[in-house]
Amino acid sequence: MTGMGTVMNVAGILAGGLGGLAFGKKLEKRYQDTLMNANGICVLFLGIGGCMENMLAVTEEGLKSGGTMMMIGCFALGALLGEWMNIEYRMEQFGEWLKEKTGSQKDACFVDGFVTASLTVCIGAMAVVGAIQDGIAGDYSILAAKAVLDLIIVLVMTASMGKGCIFSAIPVGIFQGCITLLAWAFLPL
């Protein structure tokens, strides 16, 4: 079913956030650090593997590379687009609105937790490529793996930064959901 990957990812973030609220005080800092380091290594290997799969090819003549300029161009375009949209400011404004609507005015870390967690779980190739793959082929395997990684990330972040991190499920749902729907809509073309 198209969109199932995003649903799984949002559910993983919510579960991680609730787990962070419930058990965060019991999870010592060294365990939080270990979980974040393990997650970082997993993301690094997944990213390198995905990148190398499409950038390097073994041929009869040897090792051939390709797509390097595309990658550099995409990074530059993404950075410029984010700055043009002033995305960090808009995320902070949305975080302030959420803080008010959830009655969390006394939570000094709410907005920082929301923005940090949102950017952490939204930015990256797994979100984009996984959502496109879900929309085009109905294959949500990348987003299922991302859901597990994000569950752990948001659990640890919620334990240290508070409940604002849980609301990172909203931008993930919007961001990945829109990409999935666009990929699905352009499929007939």
C-alpha positions as protocol buffer text, in pm:
chain_id: "A"
residue {
  index: 1
  type: MET
  ca { x: 0 y: 0 z: 0 }
}
residue {
  index: 2
  type: THR
  ca { x: 142 y: 337 z: -103 }
}
residue {
  index: 3
  type: GLY
  ca { x: 229 y: 554 z: 196 }
}
residue {
  index: 4
  type: MET
  ca { x: 268 y: 268 z: 443 }
}
residue {
  index: 5
  type: GLY
  ca { x: 636 y: 356 z: 493 }
}
residue {
  index: 6
  type: THR
  ca { x: 551 y: 707 z: 611 }
}
residue {
  index: 7
  type: VAL
  ca { x: 281 y: 572 z: 841 }
}
residue {
  index: 8
  type: MET
  ca { x: 535 y: 329 z: 989 }
}
residue {
  index: 9
  type: ASN
  ca { x: 791 y: 608 z: 1029 }
}
residue {
  index: 10
  type: VAL
  ca { x: 544 y: 839 z: 1204 }
}
residue {
  index: 11
  type: ALA
  ca { x: 439 y: 551 z: 1433 }
}
residue {
  index: 12
  type: GLY
  ca { x: 804 y: 478 z: 1511 }
}
residue {
  index: 13
  type: ILE
  ca { x: 868 y: 841 z: 1604 }
}
residue {
  index: 14
  type: LEU
  ca { x: 559 y: 851 z: 1826 }
}
residue {
  index: 15
  type: ALA
  ca { x: 657 y: 524 z: 1995 }
}
residue {
  index: 16
  type: GLY
  ca { x: 1013 y: 645 z: 2047 }
}
residue {
  index: 17
  type: GLY
  ca { x: 891 y: 974 z: 2190 }
}
residue {
  index: 18
  type: LEU
  ca { x: 648 y: 807 z: 2428 }
}
residue {
  index: 19
  type: GLY
  ca { x: 919 y: 562 z: 2529 }
}
residue {
  index: 20
  type: GLY
  ca { x: 1155 y: 852 z: 2593 }
}
residue {
  index: 21
  type: LEU
  ca { x: 897 y: 1018 z: 2816 }
}
residue {
  index: 22
  type: ALA
  ca { x: 821 y: 696 z: 3003 }
}
residue {
  index: 23
  type: PHE
  ca { x: 1173 y: 558 z: 3043 }
}
residue {
  index: 24
  type: GLY
  ca { x: 1398 y: 853 z: 2967 }
}
residue {
  index: 25
  type: LYS
  ca { x: 1476 y: 934 z: 3327 }
}
residue {
  index: 26
  type: LYS
  ca { x: 1578 y: 571 z: 3383 }
}
residue {
  index: 27
  type: LEU
  ca { x: 1806 y: 560 z: 3077 }
}
residue {
  index: 28
  type: GLU
  ca { x: 2151 y: 673 z: 3189 }
}
residue {
  index: 29
  type: LYS
  ca { x: 2341 y: 922 z: 2976 }
}
residue {
  index: 30
  type: ARG
  ca { x: 2605 y: 664 z: 2878 }
}
residue {
  index: 31
  type: TYR
  ca { x: 2334 y: 433 z: 2739 }
}
residue {
  index: 32
  type: GLN
  ca { x: 2179 y: 725 z: 2551 }
}
residue {
  index: 33
  type: ASP
  ca { x: 2520 y: 807 z: 2402 }
}
residue {
  index: 34
  type: THR
  ca { x: 2579 y: 443 z: 2307 }
}
residue {
  index: 35
  type: LEU
  ca { x: 2241 y: 420 z: 2133 }
}
residue {
  index: 36
  type: MET
  ca { x: 2304 y: 742 z: 1940 }
}
residue {
  index: 37
  type: ASN
  ca { x: 2652 y: 625 z: 1835 }
}
residue {
  index: 38
  type: ALA
  ca { x: 2519 y: 288 z: 1719 }
}
residue {
  index: 39
  type: ASN
  ca { x: 2245 y: 463 z: 1523 }
}
residue {
  index: 40
  type: GLY
  ca { x: 2498 y: 700 z: 1369 }
}
residue {
  index: 41
  type: ILE
  ca { x: 2711 y: 409 z: 1250 }
}
residue {
  index: 42
  type: CYS
  ca { x: 2404 y: 237 z: 1100 }
}
residue {
  index: 43
  type: VAL
  ca { x: 2301 y: 555 z: 917 }
}
residue {
  index: 44
  type: LEU
  ca { x: 2658 y: 604 z: 796 }
}
residue {
  index: 45
  type: PHE
  ca { x: 2680 y: 252 z: 652 }
}
residue {
  index: 46
  type: LEU
  ca { x: 2334 y: 273 z: 496 }
}
residue {
  index: 47
  type: GLY
  ca { x: 2421 y: 609 z: 341 }
}
residue {
  index: 48
  type: ILE
  ca { x: 2758 y: 498 z: 209 }
}
residue {
  index: 49
  type: GLY
  ca { x: 2609 y: 174 z: 79 }
}
residue {
  index: 50
  type: GLY
  ca { x: 2327 y: 352 z: -103 }
}
residue {
  index: 51
  type: CYS
  ca { x: 2562 y: 614 z: -241 }
}
residue {
  index: 52
  type: MET
  ca { x: 2824 y: 367 z: -360 }
}
residue {
  index: 53
  type: GLU
  ca { x: 2561 y: 140 z: -512 }
}
residue {
  index: 54
  type: ASN
  ca { x: 2464 y: 415 z: -755 }
}
residue {
  index: 55
  type: MET
  ca { x: 2798 y: 594 z: -791 }
}
residue {
  index: 56
  type: LEU
  ca { x: 3046 y: 311 z: -838 }
}
residue {
  index: 57
  type: ALA
  ca { x: 3030 y: 24 z: -1082 }
}
residue {
  index: 58
  type: VAL
  ca { x: 3275 y: -256 z: -1147 }
}
residue {
  index: 59
  type: THR
  ca { x: 3319 y: -309 z: -1520 }
}
residue {
  index: 60
  type: GLU
  ca { x: 3559 y: -507 z: -1736 }
}
residue {
  index: 61
  type: GLU
  ca { x: 3780 y: -199 z: -1761 }
}
residue {
  index: 62
  type: GLY
  ca { x: 3787 y: -149 z: -1385 }
}
residue {
  index: 63
  type: LEU
  ca { x: 3606 y: 71 z: -1138 }
}
residue {
  index: 64
  type: LYS
  ca { x: 3387 y: 342 z: -1293 }
}
residue {
  index: 65
  type: SER
  ca { x: 3233 y: 628 z: -1102 }
}
residue {
  index: 66
  type: GLY
  ca { x: 2937 y: 840 z: -1194 }
}
residue {
  index: 67
  type: GLY
  ca { x: 2680 y: 1072 z: -1048 }
}
residue {
  index: 68
  type: THR
  ca { x: 2932 y: 1272 z: -845 }
}
residue {
  index: 69
  type: MET
  ca { x: 2833 y: 1603 z: -1001 }
}
residue {
  index: 70
  type: MET
  ca { x: 2466 y: 1520 z: -951 }
}
residue {
  index: 71
  type: MET
  ca { x: 2527 y: 1456 z: -582 }
}
residue {
  index: 72
  type: ILE
  ca { x: 2720 y: 1781 z: -539 }
}
residue {
  index: 73
  type: GLY
  ca { x: 2454 y: 1974 z: -731 }
}
residue {
  index: 74
  type: CYS
  ca { x: 2173 y: 1823 z: -524 }
}
residue {
  index: 75
  type: PHE
  ca { x: 2347 y: 1909 z: -197 }
}
residue {
  index: 76
  type: ALA
  ca { x: 2407 y: 2267 z: -311 }
}
residue {
  index: 77
  type: LEU
  ca { x: 2052 y: 2305 z: -444 }
}
residue {
  index: 78
  type: GLY
  ca { x: 1904 y: 2160 z: -127 }
}
residue {
  index: 79
  type: ALA
  ca { x: 2109 y: 2393 z: 93 }
}
residue {
  index: 80
  type: LEU
  ca { x: 2013 y: 2698 z: -113 }
}
residue {
  index: 81
  type: LEU
  ca { x: 1647 y: 2598 z: -124 }
}
residue {
  index: 82
  type: GLY
  ca { x: 1641 y: 2550 z: 254 }
}
residue {
  index: 83
  type: GLU
  ca { x: 1795 y: 2892 z: 307 }
}
residue {
  index: 84
  type: TRP
  ca { x: 1561 y: 3055 z: 55 }
}
residue {
  index: 85
  type: MET
  ca { x: 1259 y: 2902 z: 229 }
}
residue {
  index: 86
  type: ASN
  ca { x: 1407 y: 3006 z: 566 }
}
residue {
  index: 87
  type: ILE
  ca { x: 1313 y: 2660 z: 685 }
}
residue {
  index: 88
  type: GLU
  ca { x: 1482 y: 2678 z: 1026 }
}
residue {
  index: 89
  type: TYR
  ca { x: 1292 y: 2996 z: 1120 }
}
residue {
  index: 90
  type: ARG
  ca { x: 964 y: 2845 z: 1001 }
}
residue {
  index: 91
  type: MET
  ca { x: 1028 y: 2529 z: 1203 }
}
residue {
  index: 92
  type: GLU
  ca { x: 1094 y: 2742 z: 1511 }
}
residue {
  index: 93
  type: GLN
  ca { x: 771 y: 2937 z: 1455 }
}
residue {
  index: 94
  type: PHE
  ca { x: 576 y: 2612 z: 1416 }
}
residue {
  index: 95
  type: GLY
  ca { x: 745 y: 2482 z: 1732 }
}
residue {
  index: 96
  type: GLU
  ca { x: 637 y: 2794 z: 1923 }
}
residue {
  index: 97
  type: TRP
  ca { x: 281 y: 2745 z: 1797 }
}
residue {
  index: 98
  type: LEU
  ca { x: 286 y: 2378 z: 1905 }
}
residue {
  index: 99
  type: LYS
  ca { x: 428 y: 2476 z: 2243 }
}
residue {
  index: 100
  type: GLU
  ca { x: 137 y: 2713 z: 2298 }
}
residue {
  index: 101
  type: LYS
  ca { x: -130 y: 2472 z: 2169 }
}
residue {
  index: 102
  type: THR
  ca { x: -4 y: 2185 z: 2385 }
}
residue {
  index: 103
  type: GLY
  ca { x: 14 y: 2393 z: 2702 }
}
residue {
  index: 104
  type: SER
  ca { x: 389 y: 2350 z: 2725 }
}
residue {
  index: 105
  type: GLN
  ca { x: 483 y: 2714 z: 2790 }
}
residue {
  index: 106
  type: LYS
  ca { x: 689 y: 2615 z: 3095 }
}
residue {
  index: 107
  type: ASP
  ca { x: 898 y: 2367 z: 2894 }
}
residue {
  index: 108
  type: ALA
  ca { x: 1212 y: 2568 z: 2805 }
}
residue {
  index: 109
  type: CYS
  ca { x: 1344 y: 2292 z: 2575 }
}
residue {
  index: 110
  type: PHE
  ca { x: 1020 y: 2228 z: 2381 }
}
residue {
  index: 111
  type: VAL
  ca { x: 1103 y: 2429 z: 2067 }
}
residue {
  index: 112
  type: ASP
  ca { x: 1470 y: 2325 z: 2060 }
}
residue {
  index: 113
  type: GLY
  ca { x: 1366 y: 1961 z: 2101 }
}
residue {
  index: 114
  type: PHE
  ca { x: 1106 y: 1990 z: 1827 }
}
residue {
  index: 115
  type: VAL
  ca { x: 1336 y: 2164 z: 1577 }
}
residue {
  index: 116
  type: THR
  ca { x: 1639 y: 1944 z: 1649 }
}
residue {
  index: 117
  type: ALA
  ca { x: 1442 y: 1619 z: 1628 }
}
residue {
  index: 118
  type: SER
  ca { x: 1250 y: 1735 z: 1319 }
}
residue {
  index: 119
  type: LEU
  ca { x: 1562 y: 1828 z: 1128 }
}
residue {
  index: 120
  type: THR
  ca { x: 1738 y: 1510 z: 1239 }
}
residue {
  index: 121
  type: VAL
  ca { x: 1462 y: 1278 z: 1119 }
}
residue {
  index: 122
  type: CYS
  ca { x: 1361 y: 1474 z: 806 }
}
residue {
  index: 123
  type: ILE
  ca { x: 1699 y: 1553 z: 654 }
}
residue {
  index: 124
  type: GLY
  ca { x: 1865 y: 1272 z: 469 }
}
residue {
  index: 125
  type: ALA
  ca { x: 1857 y: 1044 z: 173 }
}
residue {
  index: 126
  type: MET
  ca { x: 1655 y: 773 z: 346 }
}
residue {
  index: 127
  type: ALA
  ca { x: 1358 y: 1009 z: 384 }
}
residue {
  index: 128
  type: VAL
  ca { x: 1367 y: 1120 z: 20 }
}
residue {
  index: 129
  type: VAL
  ca { x: 1469 y: 798 z: -154 }
}
residue {
  index: 130
  type: GLY
  ca { x: 1248 y: 586 z: 72 }
}
residue {
  index: 131
  type: ALA
  ca { x: 943 y: 804 z: 9 }
}
residue {
  index: 132
  type: ILE
  ca { x: 1003 y: 800 z: -369 }
}
residue {
  index: 133
  type: GLN
  ca { x: 1047 y: 422 z: -365 }
}
residue {
  index: 134
  type: ASP
  ca { x: 726 y: 389 z: -163 }
}
residue {
  index: 135
  type: GLY
  ca { x: 535 y: 607 z: -409 }
}
residue {
  index: 136
  type: ILE
  ca { x: 669 y: 448 z: -727 }
}
residue {
  index: 137
  type: ALA
  ca { x: 701 y: 82 z: -635 }
}
residue {
  index: 138
  type: GLY
  ca { x: 503 y: 49 z: -312 }
}
residue {
  index: 139
  type: ASP
  ca { x: 829 y: -69 z: -153 }
}
residue {
  index: 140
  type: TYR
  ca { x: 859 y: 78 z: 195 }
}
residue {
  index: 141
  type: SER
  ca { x: 1165 y: -120 z: 307 }
}
residue {
  index: 142
  type: ILE
  ca { x: 1388 y: 189 z: 334 }
}
residue {
  index: 143
  type: LEU
  ca { x: 1125 y: 376 z: 536 }
}
residue {
  index: 144
  type: ALA
  ca { x: 1071 y: 70 z: 759 }
}
residue {
  index: 145
  type: ALA
  ca { x: 1443 y: 71 z: 843 }
}
residue {
  index: 146
  type: LYS
  ca { x: 1426 y: 449 z: 892 }
}
residue {
  index: 147
  type: ALA
  ca { x: 1131 y: 401 z: 1129 }
}
residue {
  index: 148
  type: VAL
  ca { x: 1341 y: 181 z: 1356 }
}
residue {
  index: 149
  type: LEU
  ca { x: 1635 y: 423 z: 1346 }
}
residue {
  index: 150
  type: ASP
  ca { x: 1408 y: 721 z: 1413 }
}
residue {
  index: 151
  type: LEU
  ca { x: 1236 y: 537 z: 1700 }
}
residue {
  index: 152
  type: ILE
  ca { x: 1572 y: 505 z: 1876 }
}
residue {
  index: 153
  type: ILE
  ca { x: 1684 y: 858 z: 1787 }
}
residue {
  index: 154
  type: VAL
  ca { x: 1362 y: 1019 z: 1910 }
}
residue {
  index: 155
  type: LEU
  ca { x: 1357 y: 801 z: 2224 }
}
residue {
  index: 156
  type: VAL
  ca { x: 1703 y: 927 z: 2321 }
}
residue {
  index: 157
  type: MET
  ca { x: 1629 y: 1287 z: 2217 }
}
residue {
  index: 158
  type: THR
  ca { x: 1301 y: 1291 z: 2412 }
}
residue {
  index: 159
  type: ALA
  ca { x: 1480 y: 1155 z: 2717 }
}
residue {
  index: 160
  type: SER
  ca { x: 1726 y: 1444 z: 2707 }
}
residue {
  index: 161
  type: MET
  ca { x: 1531 y: 1730 z: 2541 }
}
residue {
  index: 162
  type: GLY
  ca { x: 1170 y: 1666 z: 2640 }
}
residue {
  index: 163
  type: LYS
  ca { x: 835 y: 1611 z: 2474 }
}
residue {
  index: 164
  type: GLY
  ca { x: 887 y: 1861 z: 2192 }
}
residue {
  index: 165
  type: CYS
  ca { x: 1077 y: 1585 z: 2011 }
}
residue {
  index: 166
  type: ILE
  ca { x: 761 y: 1374 z: 1978 }
}
residue {
  index: 167
  type: PHE
  ca { x: 605 y: 1635 z: 1753 }
}
residue {
  index: 168
  type: SER
  ca { x: 876 y: 1577 z: 1491 }
}
residue {
  index: 169
  type: ALA
  ca { x: 631 y: 1314 z: 1364 }
}
residue {
  index: 170
  type: ILE
  ca { x: 429 y: 1598 z: 1207 }
}
residue {
  index: 171
  type: PRO
  ca { x: 695 y: 1733 z: 967 }
}
residue {
  index: 172
  type: VAL
  ca { x: 806 y: 1378 z: 885 }
}
residue {
  index: 173
  type: GLY
  ca { x: 448 y: 1285 z: 795 }
}
residue {
  index: 174
  type: ILE
  ca { x: 407 y: 1595 z: 581 }
}
residue {
  index: 175
  type: PHE
  ca { x: 751 y: 1581 z: 415 }
}
residue {
  index: 176
  type: GLN
  ca { x: 764 y: 1210 z: 336 }
}
residue {
  index: 177
  type: GLY
  ca { x: 391 y: 1192 z: 265 }
}
residue {
  index: 178
  type: CYS
  ca { x: 413 y: 1470 z: 6 }
}
residue {
  index: 179
  type: ILE
  ca { x: 714 y: 1311 z: -163 }
}
residue {
  index: 180
  type: THR
  ca { x: 540 y: 973 z: -171 }
}
residue {
  index: 181
  type: LEU
  ca { x: 222 y: 1122 z: -317 }
}
residue {
  index: 182
  type: LEU
  ca { x: 417 y: 1320 z: -579 }
}
residue {
  index: 183
  type: ALA
  ca { x: 611 y: 1009 z: -682 }
}
residue {
  index: 184
  type: TRP
  ca { x: 285 y: 813 z: -703 }
}
residue {
  index: 185
  type: ALA
  ca { x: 115 y: 1092 z: -902 }
}
residue {
  index: 186
  type: PHE
  ca { x: 401 y: 1110 z: -1155 }
}
residue {
  index: 187
  type: LEU
  ca { x: 419 y: 731 z: -1191 }
}
residue {
  index: 188
  type: PRO
  ca { x: 200 y: 721 z: -1505 }
}
residue {
  index: 189
  type: LEU
  ca { x: 433 y: 968 z: -1678 }
}
